[in-house]
């Protein structure tokens, strides 16, 4: 079953499957994982998930050494599905692929 954006907006339990199915295009080679983070998660600071829609975490060794065998992780926060900035699937994929995907290559 293919999860559509509108389904993921309505049903939070489908969000991880949805973010995993988004085609990262040419950026996929730089990304280890895309993970959905609920606001209920205690693993991340409240400030981070309240102020960010998404973020890319780059391995420290990659920044220091320029090695490309380590890949970045992209975290998609709950606000990505509840934001006025993201109204439709094209907004979501642009933020994830065009913005965060580019971070994965730069960092």
BELBELQUI-V983118 format. One line per field, one symbol per residue. phi: phi as a letter, one per 40 degrees, with the letter a starting at -180 (. if undefined). A space follows every 10 residues. Layout:
# BELBELQUI-V983118
phi = ???
This chain:
# BELBELQUI-V983118
phi = .cccdccccc bdcccccccc ccccfccdcb bcabbcbccc cccbcdcccc bbcaabbbdd ccccbgcbcc bcbbbbcdcc bbcccbbadc cccccccccc ccdcccc
